[in-house]
Amino acid sequence: MDLLNRVMIAGRLTRDPEVRETASGKSVAELSLAMDPPGGGKSRDDREQSSKDDSIFVDVVVWEQTAETAREYLKKGSAILIEGRLRMDCWEDRETGKLRRKLKVAGERMRFLNLAPARSDGGRSQDQPQDRAEASRGISRRREVGRERISHGTSPG
């Protein structure tokens, strides 16, 4: 029986994408995504004083056209949504000889999120008034990369 292995995560890049080519010429990008836990099990007052220690960091790997798009358009602080599956990387530590493991997300689709820029003081800024107005008119500014084509334009409605 095949079990479900699907992941959808949204966050901001903690560093610029690291893109390289494999020996066979395929592009691969390593991304590091930071996200805040939803509510974090805290009250509203506690969430407002939340520290960076509450953030969750996830490593993501994307391939081929998605990796090239990441190289071209993404940078530290970019907000994205990743759809993919969990993958376990295993290797032997060169110094200790012990088996090491790391859980990563194998990204299959990537969507650029239109969020207000991250604030340097660690807080969250509100959506720009223009963004709220566009959202209320149904204007879509998202870009999706992966199995589907990049799309721009207006939503039906």
Secondary structure, 3 states (H helix, E strand, C coil): CCCCCCEEEEEEECCCCEEEECCCCCEEEEEEEEECCCHHHCCHHHHHCCCHHHCEEEEEEEEHHHHHHHHHHCCCCCEEEEEEEEEEEEEECCCCCCEEEEEEEEEEEEEECCCCCCCCCCCCCCCCHHHHHHHHCCEECCEEECCCCCCCEECCC
